[in-house]
Amino acid sequence: MTEPTATTPQTDPTRFTRLEDKILGSLATAVIGDALGAPTETRSIPQIRALFGGPVTEFHKPLADSPYSKGRHAAQITDDSSQLLMLAEVFIRTGTAITSRDVADMILEWSTNTDYFPHFAGPTTRRAVAALKEGADPETIGAAGDEATTGASNGAAMRAGAAGLAHPGDVNGAVQAALITARPSHFTSVGVAGAAAVAGAVSAALVDDATVTDVVDAFLWAALEGERLGRELGREVPAPSVYERAKRAAEIAITERDQDRLVTRIAAEIGTGLPAAEAVPAALGFFVAAAGDPWLTVQAAANAGDDTDTVACMAGSIAGAFSGFAAVPRDKYAQVLEANPIDIADVAKRLYETVR
């Protein structure tokens, strides 16, 4: 596969007349997807429909037996978009000069937030935080370990949309930045592949005239490049190919016209769980099925079961970058702003000023 053409147009300002709107759209949709999927996380598709009276189409308060989000309120976010927003702040501060130390400091700062870390941090992130507190090198600690599952989850991919936003139209630059952001926690072949794929797709989606095909091509190229970088520079782990599963997810999305069957098939044939090789390809599938519509994308992801908040956050970051804030439902946006102490528009504006 050749490198997608979306790696070059960042030098042409006429290709980015909607950049600020698209950056805001990406962050807003990621947050909305995260909040929409929080109550359905760890449930199966039949359980979601039974517990919530059908597919979720509104924000719900997590149920009392929710393993991660219990005790929280409707429209509150989780680790996924909270780390995405914090990573965006790191790019605002550092620009293209971001280092693994910057990312490690962000992760450590995030770990002190009692609203997120105790409830939502996954095993790889908890291990990374413990090691970083002990002075581990952020350049290499994400490659440590001898278990196949360590570093193979979606924890780097969930925040990687920020790397794409920081490199509009520069897919290779987004991949290189995603690699840096993955090093302190998920520095493995599949961990970097997942992060690179999300970052590359978001980067390509920011171009004015981007098509769904452009975004898919960028996602697939970035997945292969990320896997290579993670394997050669970090640690190779046995895992399914993000690239191959993403191709299959896109095929399902294109050929399956029934929405219920689409959601069921992606969950069953691709997976929507914690592994990067499931959640990241699934996110692409939901984006393609919705033709980049932000609300339809995250709604499908939130109803697919398993790691719904993460899949919806990643899929939302791609769809929001593609369609822009103009396509984001204003009522849902207002609800997440009311439920969380965040100012998405301010982050988006400052990131735009940094990268334009």
C-alpha positions as CSV (number, residue, x, y, z in Angstrom):
1,M,0.0,0.0,0.0
2,T,1.4,3.4,-0.9
3,E,1.4,6.3,1.5
4,P,-1.9,8.2,1.2
5,T,-1.9,11.5,-0.6
6,A,-3.2,13.2,2.6
7,T,0.3,13.3,3.9
8,T,1.2,16.3,1.8
9,P,-1.5,19.0,1.6
10,Q,-0.8,20.6,5.0
11,T,1.3,23.2,3.1
12,D,-1.7,24.4,1.1
13,P,-4.0,26.6,3.3
14,T,-6.8,26.4,0.8
15,R,-7.3,22.8,1.8
16,F,-8.0,23.7,5.4
17,T,-10.6,26.4,5.4
18,R,-12.7,24.5,7.9
19,L,-9.9,23.4,10.2
20,E,-11.1,25.1,13.4
21,D,-14.6,23.7,12.9
22,K,-13.2,20.2,12.2
23,I,-10.9,20.3,15.3
24,L,-13.8,21.3,17.5
25,G,-16.0,18.7,15.8
26,S,-13.5,15.9,16.5
27,L,-13.1,16.8,20.2
28,A,-16.8,17.3,20.7
29,T,-17.8,14.1,19.1
30,A,-15.2,12.1,20.9
31,V,-16.5,13.5,24.2
32,I,-20.1,12.8,23.3
33,G,-19.3,9.2,22.2
34,D,-17.4,8.6,25.4
35,A,-20.3,9.8,27.5
36,L,-22.9,7.9,25.5
37,G,-21.0,4.6,25.7
38,A,-20.1,4.9,29.4
39,P,-23.3,3.3,30.7
40,T,-23.3,0.4,28.2
41,E,-19.6,-0.6,28.7
42,T,-19.1,-4.3,29.5
43,R,-22.7,-5.1,28.4
44,S,-23.6,-7.4,25.5
45,I,-25.9,-6.1,22.8
46,P,-28.9,-8.1,24.2
47,Q,-28.1,-6.8,27.7
48,I,-28.0,-3.2,26.5
49,R,-31.4,-3.5,24.8
50,A,-32.9,-5.2,27.8
51,L,-31.5,-2.8,30.4
52,F,-32.1,0.5,28.5
53,G,-35.3,-0.4,26.7
54,G,-33.7,-0.8,23.3
55,P,-30.7,0.8,21.6
56,V,-29.3,3.8,23.5
57,T,-30.2,7.1,21.8
58,E,-29.7,9.4,24.8
59,F,-27.3,9.8,27.7
60,H,-28.1,7.5,30.6
61,K,-27.0,7.3,34.2
62,P,-24.8,4.2,34.6
63,L,-26.5,1.4,36.4
64,A,-25.6,0.5,40.0
65,D,-23.8,-2.7,38.9
66,S,-21.7,-1.0,36.3
67,P,-18.1,-2.1,37.1
68,Y,-16.4,1.2,36.1
69,S,-19.0,4.0,35.8
70,K,-21.3,3.2,38.7
71,G,-22.1,6.2,40.8
72,R,-21.6,8.6,38.0
73,H,-24.2,10.7,36.2
74,A,-25.6,10.8,32.7
75,A,-23.3,12.5,30.1
76,Q,-20.2,12.3,32.3
77,I,-17.0,11.3,30.5
78,T,-14.4,8.6,31.4
79,D,-10.7,8.0,30.9
80,D,-11.0,8.0,27.2
81,S,-11.9,11.6,26.3
82,S,-10.4,13.0,29.5
83,Q,-7.0,11.8,28.3
84,L,-7.7,12.9,24.8
85,L,-8.3,16.5,26.0
86,M,-5.3,16.4,28.2
87,L,-3.1,15.2,25.4
88,A,-4.5,18.0,23.2
89,E,-3.3,20.4,25.9
90,V,0.2,18.9,25.7
91,F,0.3,19.5,21.9
92,I,-0.9,23.1,22.5
93,R,2.0,23.6,24.8
94,T,4.7,21.7,22.8
95,G,3.5,21.7,19.2
96,T,5.4,19.3,17.1
97,A,8.2,19.2,19.7
98,I,6.3,16.8,22.0
99,T,8.4,14.2,23.8
100,S,7.6,11.0,25.6
101,R,8.5,12.8,28.8
102,D,5.7,15.3,28.1
103,V,3.3,12.4,27.6
104,A,4.5,10.6,30.7
105,D,3.9,13.8,32.8
106,M,0.4,14.1,31.4
107,I,-0.4,10.5,32.3
108,L,1.0,11.0,35.8
109,E,-1.1,14.2,36.2
110,W,-4.2,12.4,34.9
111,S,-3.6,9.6,37.5
112,T,-4.1,12.1,40.3
113,N,-7.6,12.9,39.2
114,T,-9.9,10.9,41.4
115,D,-12.8,11.3,39.0
116,Y,-11.1,9.1,36.4
117,F,-8.1,7.1,37.5
118,P,-9.6,5.0,40.3
119,H,-12.6,4.1,38.2
120,F,-11.4,3.7,34.7
121,A,-7.6,3.1,34.4
122,G,-6.8,-0.2,32.6
123,P,-4.2,-2.7,33.6
124,T,-1.5,-1.4,31.2
125,T,-2.1,2.2,32.2
126,R,-1.9,1.3,35.9
127,R,1.3,-0.5,35.4
128,A,2.8,2.4,33.4
129,V,1.8,4.9,36.1
130,A,3.4,2.8,38.8
131,A,6.6,2.4,36.8
132,L,6.8,6.1,35.9
133,K,6.3,7.1,39.6
134,E,9.4,4.9,40.3
135,G,11.4,6.8,37.7
136,A,11.1,4.5,34.7
137,D,12.3,5.9,31.4
138,P,9.2,7.1,29.4
139,E,11.0,6.3,26.2
140,T,11.0,2.6,26.9
141,I,8.8,1.6,29.7
142,G,5.8,1.0,27.4
143,A,7.8,-1.9,25.8
144,A,8.5,-3.6,29.1
145,G,6.8,-6.8,30.1
146,D,6.6,-10.4,28.9
147,E,2.9,-11.0,28.7
148,A,1.1,-10.8,25.4
149,T,-1.7,-8.6,26.7
150,T,0.6,-6.0,28.3
151,G,0.7,-2.9,26.1
152,A,-1.7,-4.5,23.6
153,S,-4.9,-2.7,24.8
154,N,-6.5,0.4,23.4
155,G,-5.2,2.8,26.0
156,A,-2.9,4.7,23.6
157,A,-5.4,4.6,20.7
158,M,-8.1,6.2,22.8
159,R,-6.2,9.4,23.2
160,A,-4.4,9.4,19.8
161,G,-6.9,11.5,18.0
162,A,-5.0,14.5,19.5
163,A,-1.9,13.5,17.5
164,G,-4.0,13.6,14.3
165,L,-5.5,17.0,15.2
166,A,-1.9,18.3,15.8
167,H,-0.9,17.2,12.2
168,P,-3.7,18.2,9.9
169,G,-3.3,16.5,6.5
170,D,0.1,15.1,7.5
171,V,-0.6,11.4,8.1
172,N,3.0,10.5,8.5
173,G,3.5,13.3,11.0
174,A,0.5,12.1,12.9
175,V,1.8,8.5,13.0
176,Q,5.2,9.7,14.3
177,A,3.4,11.7,17.0
178,A,1.2,8.8,17.9
179,L,4.3,6.7,18.4
180,I,5.7,9.2,20.9
181,T,2.4,9.3,22.7
182,A,2.3,5.5,23.0
183,R,5.8,5.0,24.2
184,P,5.2,5.6,28.0
185,S,2.4,3.0,28.1
186,H,1.6,1.0,25.0
187,F,4.9,0.7,23.1
188,T,4.1,-2.6,21.3
189,S,3.5,-3.6,17.8
190,V,-0.3,-3.6,18.2
191,G,-0.5,-0.8,20.7
192,V,1.3,1.6,18.3
193,A,-0.6,0.3,15.3
194,G,-3.9,1.2,17.0
195,A,-2.7,4.6,18.1
196,A,-1.2,5.4,14.7
197,A,-4.4,4.2,12.8
198,V,-6.6,6.6,14.8
199,A,-4.2,9.5,14.5
200,G,-3.7,9.0,10.8
201,A,-7.5,8.8,10.1
202,V,-8.1,12.0,12.1
203,S,-5.3,13.8,10.3
204,A,-6.7,12.8,6.9
205,A,-10.2,13.7,7.9
206,L,-9.2,17.3,8.6
207,V,-8.7,18.1,4.9
208,D,-11.6,20.1,3.5
209,D,-12.4,17.8,0.6
210,A,-11.5,14.5,2.4
211,T,-13.7,11.5,1.4
212,V,-14.5,8.5,3.5
213,T,-12.1,6.5,1.2
214,D,-9.3,9.0,1.9
215,V,-9.8,8.5,5.7
216,V,-9.9,4.7,5.3
217,D,-6.8,4.7,3.2
218,A,-5.0,6.8,5.8
219,F,-6.2,4.6,8.6
220,L,-4.9,1.5,6.9
221,W,-1.6,2.9,5.9
222,A,-1.1,4.3,9.4
223,A,-2.0,0.9,11.0
224,L,0.7,-0.8,9.0
225,E,3.3,1.8,9.6
226,G,2.5,2.0,13.3
227,E,2.8,-1.8,13.6
228,R,6.2,-1.7,11.9
229,L,7.4,1.1,14.2
230,G,6.1,-0.7,17.3
231,R,7.6,-4.0,16.3
232,E,11.0,-2.5,15.3
233,L,11.4,0.1,18.1
234,G,9.3,-1.3,20.9
235,R,8.1,-4.9,21.6
236,E,6.4,-7.2,19.3
237,V,3.4,-9.0,20.8
238,P,1.3,-11.8,19.3
239,A,-2.0,-10.1,18.2
240,P,-4.4,-10.0,15.3
241,S,-3.5,-7.4,12.7
242,V,-5.2,-4.0,13.1
243,Y,-4.8,-3.5,9.4
244,E,-6.5,-6.8,8.4
245,R,-9.3,-6.4,10.9
246,A,-9.9,-2.9,9.8
247,K,-10.2,-3.9,6.2
248,R,-12.8,-6.5,7.2
249,A,-14.7,-3.9,9.4
250,A,-14.9,-1.5,6.4
251,E,-16.1,-4.3,4.2
252,I,-18.9,-5.2,6.6
253,A,-19.8,-1.5,6.9
254,I,-20.1,-1.1,3.2
255,T,-22.0,-4.3,2.4
256,E,-24.3,-4.6,5.5
257,R,-27.2,-2.2,5.1
258,D,-29.3,-3.3,8.1
259,Q,-28.2,-1.2,11.1
260,D,-29.0,-3.8,13.7
261,R,-27.1,-6.5,11.8
262,L,-24.2,-4.2,11.1
263,V,-23.7,-3.5,14.9
264,T,-24.0,-7.2,15.7
265,R,-21.6,-8.3,12.9
266,I,-18.9,-5.8,13.8
267,A,-19.2,-6.9,17.5
268,A,-19.1,-10.6,16.6
269,E,-16.6,-10.6,13.7
270,I,-14.3,-7.8,14.6
271,G,-14.8,-7.4,18.4
272,T,-15.3,-4.3,20.4
273,G,-13.3,-5.1,23.5
274,L,-10.2,-3.8,25.3
275,P,-7.6,-5.2,22.8
276,A,-6.4,-2.6,20.3
277,A,-6.9,-5.2,17.5
278,E,-10.6,-5.2,18.3
279,A,-11.6,-1.7,19.4
280,V,-9.6,0.3,16.8
281,P,-10.8,-1.6,13.7
282,A,-14.4,-1.5,15.1
283,A,-14.2,2.2,15.3
284,L,-13.3,2.5,11.7
285,G,-16.2,0.2,10.8
286,F,-18.7,2.4,12.6
287,F,-17.3,5.5,10.9
288,V,-17.6,4.0,7.5
289,A,-21.1,2.6,8.1
290,A,-22.3,6.1,9.1
291,A,-20.6,7.8,6.2
292,G,-18.8,10.0,8.7
293,D,-22.0,11.3,10.4
294,P,-20.9,12.1,14.0
295,W,-24.0,11.2,15.9
296,L,-24.8,8.1,13.8
297,T,-21.2,6.9,14.3
298,V,-21.1,7.2,18.1
299,Q,-24.6,5.9,18.5
300,A,-23.7,2.6,16.6
301,A,-20.5,2.2,18.7
302,A,-22.3,2.8,22.0
303,N,-24.7,0.0,21.2
304,A,-22.2,-2.6,20.1
305,G,-21.3,-3.8,23.6
306,D,-18.0,-4.4,25.5
307,D,-15.7,-1.4,25.5
308,T,-18.3,0.9,24.1
309,D,-17.1,4.2,25.5
310,T,-13.6,3.7,24.1
311,V,-14.8,2.6,20.6
312,A,-17.3,5.5,20.5
313,C,-14.6,8.0,21.6
314,M,-12.2,6.9,18.9
315,A,-14.9,6.6,16.2
316,G,-16.2,10.0,17.2
317,S,-12.8,11.6,17.0
318,I,-12.6,10.5,13.4
319,A,-16.2,11.3,12.4
320,G,-16.1,14.7,14.1
321,A,-12.9,15.6,12.2
322,F,-14.5,14.5,9.0
323,S,-17.8,16.2,9.2
324,G,-16.9,19.1,11.5
325,F,-18.7,20.7,14.4
326,A,-21.5,21.9,12.1
327,A,-22.7,18.3,12.0
328,V,-22.6,17.7,15.8
329,P,-26.0,17.7,17.6
330,R,-26.1,20.8,19.7
331,D,-28.3,19.3,22.4
332,K,-25.8,16.5,23.0
333,Y,-22.9,18.9,23.1
334,A,-24.7,21.1,25.6
335,Q,-25.4,18.1,27.8
336,V,-21.8,17.0,28.0
337,L,-20.7,20.5,28.8
338,E,-23.2,20.7,31.6
339,A,-22.2,17.4,33.1
340,N,-18.4,17.8,32.9
341,P,-15.9,20.6,34.0
342,I,-14.5,20.9,30.5
343,D,-14.3,23.7,27.9
344,I,-14.1,21.9,24.6
345,A,-14.3,25.0,22.4
346,D,-11.5,26.7,24.3
347,V,-9.2,23.6,23.8
348,A,-10.2,23.4,20.2
349,K,-9.5,27.1,19.5
350,R,-6.1,27.0,21.2
351,L,-5.1,23.8,19.3
352,Y,-6.2,25.4,16.1
353,E,-4.1,28.5,16.8
354,T,-1.1,26.1,17.5
355,V,-1.4,24.1,14.3
356,R,-2.8,26.4,11.6
